[in-house]
């Protein structure tokens, strides 16, 4: 298959984003497991570290991109009306961008404290 094929690129990027999310989740759980039960102070201190904040932002970017690829493919495959397809595509895209901004504001507000 050619790299010019959009389906192959989307498939690969979705698999890579899933791999990052899996590795992040496992490493994050292993990182916090020795400190159970987690207090607010520990949680707040954890996210003031720039490395944790950046890794978390990359996780959510991968999550939102992964969701966008999946939902986009479902819309393209199953919605045949062009106007409805475009409208749903735009609404989903704006919704996911809004979620990304919301997550970034939350994570960055903790780092700034």
Backbone as a printed PyTorch tensor [residue, N CA C, xyz], in Angstrom:
tensor([[[  0.8290,  -1.1880,   0.0000],
         [  0.0000,   0.0000,   0.0000],
         [  0.8720,   1.2500,   0.0000]],

        [[  0.3580,   2.2590,  -0.5690],
         [  1.0800,   3.5160,  -0.6680],
         [  0.8150,   4.3860,   0.5560]],

        [[  1.8120,   5.1950,   0.9250],
         [  1.6200,   6.1480,   2.0210],
         [  0.6850,   7.2680,   1.6170]],

        [[  0.4220,   7.3870,   0.3190],
         [ -0.5110,   8.4050,  -0.1420],
         [ -1.9470,   8.0040,   0.1490]],

        [[ -2.1620,   6.7360,   0.4530],
         [ -3.5110,   6.2670,   0.7750],
         [ -3.9000,   6.8080,   2.1460]],

        [[ -4.9470,   7.5990,   2.1950],
         [ -5.3510,   8.2280,   3.4570],
         [ -5.8310,   7.2050,   4.4760]],

        [[ -6.4420,   6.1320,   4.0100],
         [ -6.9150,   5.1040,   4.9270],
         [ -5.7740,   4.4320,   5.6690]],

        [[ -4.6770,   4.1780,   4.9880],
         [ -3.5230,   3.5480,   5.6190],
         [ -2.8900,   4.4840,   6.6430]],

        [[ -2.7770,   5.7500,   6.3030],
         [ -2.2020,   6.7230,   7.2280],
         [ -3.0750,   6.8680,   8.4730]],

        [[ -4.3910,   6.9600,   8.2730],
         [ -5.3080,   7.0800,   9.4100],
         [ -5.2500,   5.8290,  10.2800]],

        [[ -5.1900,   4.6670,   9.6450],
         [ -5.1060,   3.4070,  10.3870],
         [ -3.8460,   3.3760,  11.2430]],

        [[ -2.7190,   3.7470,  10.6500],
         [ -1.4530,   3.7240,  11.3800],
         [ -1.4470,   4.7450,  12.5180]],

        [[ -1.9170,   5.9490,  12.2610],
         [ -1.9310,   6.9660,  13.3100],
         [ -2.8750,   6.5930,  14.4470]],

        [[ -3.9700,   5.9320,  14.1130],
         [ -4.8790,   5.4980,  15.1660],
         [ -4.2230,   4.4110,  16.0170]],

        [[ -3.4840,   3.5090,  15.3940],
         [ -2.7830,   2.4700,  16.1570],
         [ -1.6770,   3.0630,  17.0150]],

        [[ -0.9440,   4.0430,  16.4900],
         [  0.1220,   4.6890,  17.2650],
         [ -0.4530,   5.4690,  18.4500]],

        [[ -1.5630,   6.1520,  18.2280],
         [ -2.1810,   6.8860,  19.3420],
         [ -2.6800,   5.9110,  20.4030]],

        [[ -3.2300,   4.7770,  19.9870],
         [ -3.6770,   3.7610,  20.9500],
         [ -2.4940,   3.1910,  21.7370]],

        [[ -1.3810,   2.9870,  21.0650],
         [ -0.1900,   2.4710,  21.7470],
         [  0.3130,   3.4700,  22.7850]],

        [[  0.3660,   4.7570,  22.4280],
         [  0.8040,   5.7640,  23.4000],
         [ -0.1480,   5.8070,  24.5880]],

        [[ -1.4460,   5.7730,  24.3240],
         [ -2.4150,   5.8190,  25.4240],
         [ -2.2620,   4.6210,  26.3520]],

        [[ -2.0180,   3.4400,  25.7730],
         [ -1.8210,   2.2440,  26.5850],
         [ -0.5580,   2.3630,  27.4380]],

        [[  0.5430,   2.7760,  26.8270],
         [  1.7940,   2.9130,  27.5740],
         [  1.6940,   3.9810,  28.6530]],

        [[  1.0270,   5.0860,  28.3410],
         [  0.8350,   6.1460,  29.3390],
         [  0.0000,   5.6280,  30.5060]],

        [[ -1.0960,   4.9560,  30.2080],
         [ -1.9860,   4.4780,  31.2680],
         [ -1.2680,   3.4830,  32.1780]],

        [[ -0.5370,   2.5610,  31.5880],
         [  0.1870,   1.5710,  32.3920],
         [  1.2540,   2.2470,  33.2480]],

        [[  2.0520,   3.1160,  32.6400],
         [  3.1190,   3.7690,  33.4090],
         [  2.5540,   4.7060,  34.4700]],

        [[  1.4650,   5.3890,  34.1700],
         [  0.8610,   6.2870,  35.1480],
         [  0.3100,   5.4960,  36.3400]],

        [[ -0.3540,   4.3810,  36.0460],
         [ -0.8720,   3.5560,  37.1350],
         [  0.2530,   2.9650,  37.9750]],

        [[  1.3310,   2.5210,  37.3430],
         [  2.4700,   2.0070,  38.0940],
         [  3.1460,   3.0990,  38.9190]],

        [[  3.1020,   4.3360,  38.4180],
         [  3.7200,   5.4590,  39.1150],
         [  2.9360,   5.8380,  40.3690]],

        [[  1.5990,   5.8070,  40.2720],
         [  0.8060,   6.2340,  41.4220],
         [  0.4270,   5.0870,  42.3580]],

        [[  0.5730,   3.8310,  41.9190],
         [  0.1580,   2.6820,  42.7260],
         [  0.8260,   2.6130,  44.1000]],

        [[  2.1180,   2.8940,  44.2170],
         [  2.7230,   2.8100,  45.5550],
         [  2.2080,   3.8620,  46.5320]],

        [[  1.5550,   4.8860,  46.0500],
         [  1.1120,   5.9790,  46.9090],
         [ -0.3780,   5.9320,  47.2230]],

        [[ -1.0040,   4.7760,  47.0540],
         [ -2.4330,   4.6630,  47.3420],
         [ -2.6640,   4.6630,  48.8350]],

        [[ -3.6980,   5.2130,  49.3640],
         [ -4.7100,   6.0400,  48.7120],
         [ -4.1490,   7.4290,  48.3970]],

        [[ -4.6090,   7.9720,  47.3120],
         [ -4.0870,   9.2540,  46.8310],
         [ -4.8400,  10.4000,  47.4920]],

        [[ -4.0770,  11.3240,  48.0400],
         [ -4.6720,  12.5070,  48.6520],
         [ -4.6920,  13.6470,  47.6410]],

        [[ -5.4170,  14.6730,  47.9630],
         [ -5.4780,  15.8410,  47.0830],
         [ -4.1030,  16.4890,  46.9590]],

        [[ -3.3620,  16.5410,  48.0460],
         [ -2.0390,  17.1560,  48.0200],
         [ -1.0990,  16.4000,  47.0780]],

        [[ -1.1420,  15.0690,  47.1400],
         [ -0.2980,  14.2640,  46.2480],
         [ -0.6990,  14.4870,  44.7920]],

        [[ -1.9900,  14.4670,  44.5330],
         [ -2.4980,  14.6410,  43.1780],
         [ -2.1170,  16.0180,  42.6290]],

        [[ -2.2770,  17.0320,  43.4570],
         [ -1.9340,  18.3970,  43.0490],
         [ -0.4310,  18.5280,  42.8150]],

        [[  0.3720,  17.9610,  43.7030],
         [  1.8230,  18.0110,  43.5510],
         [  2.2840,  17.2400,  42.3160]],

        [[  1.6100,  16.1500,  42.0120],
         [  1.9630,  15.3340,  40.8520],
         [  1.8430,  16.1270,  39.5530]],

        [[  0.7780,  16.8990,  39.4240],
         [  0.5500,  17.6200,  38.1780],
         [  1.2580,  18.9690,  38.1130]],

        [[  1.9680,  19.3500,  39.1700],
         [  2.8030,  20.5490,  39.0670],
         [  4.1330,  20.2370,  38.3960]],

        [[  4.4270,  18.9590,  38.2220],
         [  5.6550,  18.5560,  37.5190],
         [  5.4300,  18.7030,  36.0110]],

        [[  6.3000,  19.4440,  35.3410],
         [  6.1090,  19.6620,  33.8980],
         [  6.1120,  18.3760,  33.0740]],

        [[  6.9080,  17.3930,  33.4620],
         [  6.9470,  16.1530,  32.6830],
         [  5.6060,  15.4210,  32.7290]],

        [[  4.9860,  15.3910,  33.8830],
         [  3.6770,  14.7430,  34.0200],
         [  2.6270,  15.5380,  33.2560]],

        [[  2.6910,  16.8590,  33.3480],
         [  1.7120,  17.6990,  32.6450],
         [  1.8280,  17.5350,  31.1360]],

        [[  3.0500,  17.5120,  30.6210],
         [  3.2430,  17.3590,  29.1750],
         [  2.7900,  15.9700,  28.7250]],

        [[  3.1590,  14.9350,  29.4670],
         [  2.7410,  13.5810,  29.1060],
         [  1.2180,  13.4480,  29.1430]],

        [[  0.5770,  14.1120,  30.1000],
         [ -0.8780,  14.0850,  30.1880],
         [ -1.5100,  14.8290,  29.0240]],

        [[ -0.9480,  15.9710,  28.6550],
         [ -1.4730,  16.7080,  27.5050],
         [ -1.3160,  15.9070,  26.2140]],

        [[ -0.1860,  15.2360,  26.0600],
         [  0.0150,  14.3920,  24.8750],
         [ -0.9670,  13.2250,  24.8950]],

        [[ -1.2350,  12.6720,  26.0840],
         [ -2.2190,  11.5950,  26.1930],
         [ -3.5880,  12.0560,  25.7060]],

        [[ -4.0280,  13.2080,  26.1800],
         [ -5.3530,  13.6860,  25.7720],
         [ -5.3860,  14.1120,  24.3110]],

        [[ -4.2720,  14.6220,  23.7990],
         [ -4.2210,  14.9330,  22.3660],
         [ -4.3450,  13.6450,  21.5550]],

        [[ -3.6530,  12.5930,  21.9870],
         [ -3.7620,  11.2990,  21.3030],
         [ -5.1670,  10.7310,  21.4210]],

        [[ -5.7730,  10.8750,  22.5850],
         [ -7.1350,  10.3870,  22.7950],
         [ -8.1350,  11.1030,  21.8860]],

        [[ -8.0290,  12.4160,  21.8230],
         [ -8.9570,  13.1820,  20.9920],
         [ -8.7130,  12.9310,  19.5100]],

        [[ -7.4650,  12.7990,  19.1130],
         [ -7.1650,  12.4920,  17.7130],
         [ -7.6590,  11.0970,  17.3540]],

        [[ -7.4650,  10.1470,  18.2490],
         [ -7.9350,   8.7820,  18.0560],
         [ -9.4610,   8.7610,  17.8900]],

        [[-10.1400,   9.5020,  18.7550],
         [-11.6020,   9.5810,  18.6620],
         [-12.0310,  10.2510,  17.3660]],

        [[-11.3270,  11.3000,  16.9620],
         [-11.6910,  12.0150,  15.7370],
         [-11.5620,  11.1060,  14.5180]],

        [[-10.4920,  10.3360,  14.4440],
         [-10.3230,   9.4230,  13.3120],
         [-11.4570,   8.3930,  13.2870]],

        [[-11.7650,   7.8180,  14.4270],
         [-12.8130,   6.8110,  14.4880],
         [-14.1840,   7.3580,  14.1300]],

        [[-14.5280,   8.4970,  14.7000],
         [-15.8370,   9.0880,  14.4220],
         [-15.9090,   9.5750,  12.9810]],

        [[-14.8210,  10.1350,  12.4840],
         [-14.7920,  10.5860,  11.0860],
         [-15.0210,   9.4180,  10.1330]],

        [[-14.3760,   8.3040,  10.4000],
         [-14.5520,   7.1320,   9.5380],
         [-15.9800,   6.6000,   9.5980]],

        [[-16.5810,   6.6000,  10.7730],
         [-17.9710,   6.1620,  10.9000],
         [-18.8910,   7.0940,  10.1260]],

        [[-18.6820,   8.4050,  10.2570],
         [-19.5160,   9.3710,   9.5420],
         [-19.3740,   9.1960,   8.0370]],

        [[-18.1390,   9.0670,   7.5660],
         [-17.9060,   8.9300,   6.1230],
         [-18.5020,   7.6270,   5.5970]],

        [[-18.4130,   6.5570,   6.3750],
         [-18.8990,   5.2590,   5.9100],
         [-20.4200,   5.1180,   5.9540]],

        [[-21.0730,   5.7440,   6.9330],
         [-22.4830,   5.4490,   7.1480],
         [-23.4420,   6.6090,   6.8990]],

        [[-22.9560,   7.8170,   6.7820],
         [-23.8320,   8.9580,   6.4890],
         [-23.6370,   9.3050,   5.0220]],

        [[-24.6600,   9.0680,   4.2190],
         [-24.5160,   9.2310,   2.7780],
         [-24.9650,  10.6020,   2.2900]],

        [[-25.7930,  11.2840,   3.0630],
         [-26.2080,  12.6390,   2.6850],
         [-25.0450,  13.5960,   2.9220]],

        [[-24.6280,  14.2710,   1.8660],
         [-23.4260,  15.1150,   1.9400],
         [-23.5690,  16.2500,   2.9450]],

        [[-24.7160,  16.8940,   2.9660],
         [-24.9190,  18.0190,   3.8840],
         [-24.8970,  17.5480,   5.3310]],

        [[-25.5960,  16.4760,   5.6120],
         [-25.6110,  15.9310,   6.9710],
         [-24.2280,  15.4360,   7.3770]],

        [[-23.5220,  14.7820,   6.4690],
         [-22.1750,  14.2910,   6.7530],
         [-21.2470,  15.4510,   7.1150]],

        [[-21.2810,  16.5200,   6.3080],
         [-20.4160,  17.6730,   6.5680],
         [-20.7860,  18.3460,   7.8890]],

        [[-22.0810,  18.4770,   8.1470],
         [-22.5360,  19.1160,   9.3880],
         [-22.0860,  18.3250,  10.6050]],

        [[-22.2820,  17.0110,  10.5730],
         [-21.8460,  16.1810,  11.6920],
         [-20.3380,  16.2110,  11.8630]],

        [[-19.6280,  16.1990,  10.7570],
         [-18.1710,  16.2380,  10.8030],
         [-17.6760,  17.5250,  11.4570]],

        [[-18.2690,  18.6360,  11.0890],
         [-17.8850,  19.9280,  11.6710],
         [-18.2490,  19.9680,  13.1510]],

        [[-19.4590,  19.5090,  13.5110],
         [-19.8710,  19.5290,  14.9140],
         [-18.9780,  18.6530,  15.7880]],

        [[-18.6640,  17.4690,  15.3100],
         [-17.7810,  16.5670,  16.0690],
         [-16.3930,  17.1830,  16.2100]],

        [[-15.8960,  17.7580,  15.1290],
         [-14.5690,  18.3870,  15.1690],
         [-14.5370,  19.5410,  16.1680]],

        [[-15.5400,  20.3950,  16.1360],
         [-15.5990,  21.5210,  17.0770],
         [-15.7410,  21.0350,  18.5130]],

        [[-16.5340,  19.9940,  18.7140],
         [-16.7030,  19.4280,  20.0550],
         [-15.3780,  18.8950,  20.5920]],

        [[-14.6520,  18.1470,  19.7690],
         [-13.3750,  17.5840,  20.2110],
         [-12.3270,  18.6720,  20.4350]],

        [[-12.3300,  19.7030,  19.6040],
         [-11.4230,  20.8420,  19.8360],
         [-11.7620,  21.5180,  21.1560]],

        [[-13.0580,  21.6800,  21.4250],
         [-13.4790,  22.2720,  22.7010],
         [-13.0320,  21.4400,  23.8850]],

        [[-13.1600,  20.1210,  23.7730],
         [-12.6820,  19.2490,  24.8420],
         [-11.1720,  19.3730,  25.0310]],

        [[-10.4360,  19.4760,  23.9230],
         [ -8.9860,  19.6320,  24.0080],
         [ -8.5880,  20.9220,  24.7050]],

        [[ -9.2830,  21.9990,  24.3830],
         [ -9.0140,  23.2840,  25.0410],
         [ -9.3380,  23.1980,  26.5210]],

        [[-10.4320,  22.5560,  26.8480],
         [-10.8470,  22.4080,  28.2490],
         [ -9.8020,  21.6230,  29.0420]],

        [[ -9.3310,  20.5170,  28.4930],
         [ -8.3040,  19.7070,  29.1660],
         [ -7.0180,  20.5070,  29.3180]],

        [[ -6.6240,  21.2270,  28.2680],
         [ -5.4010,  22.0260,  28.3330],
         [ -5.5070,  23.0960,  29.4170]],

        [[ -6.6520,  23.7400,  29.5120],
         [ -6.8400,  24.7530,  30.5560],
         [ -6.7430,  24.1470,  31.9480]],

        [[ -7.3180,  22.9650,  32.1200],
         [ -7.2670,  22.3180,  33.4300],
         [ -5.8320,  21.9350,  33.7870]],

        [[ -5.1430,  21.2720,  32.8850],
         [ -3.7820,  20.8000,  33.1830],
         [ -2.8330,  21.9850,  33.3600]],

        [[ -2.9410,  22.9700,  32.4930],
         [ -2.0370,  24.1170,  32.5820],
         [ -2.3390,  24.9930,  33.7980]],

        [[ -3.5940,  25.0210,  34.2570],
         [ -3.8980,  25.8010,  35.4600],
         [ -3.2890,  25.1670,  36.6970]],

        [[ -3.1710,  23.8390,  36.7020],
         [ -2.5330,  23.1620,  37.8320],
         [ -1.0310,  23.3980,  37.8080]],

        [[ -0.4400,  23.3780,  36.6160],
         [  1.0110,  23.6010,  36.4950],
         [  1.3700,  25.0220,  36.8860]],

        [[  0.5080,  25.9670,  36.5820],
         [  0.8030,  27.3770,  36.8460],
         [  0.7590,  27.7070,  38.3360]],

        [[  0.1320,  26.8490,  39.1300],
         [ -0.0080,  27.1420,  40.5750],
         [  1.2500,  26.9580,  41.2980]]])
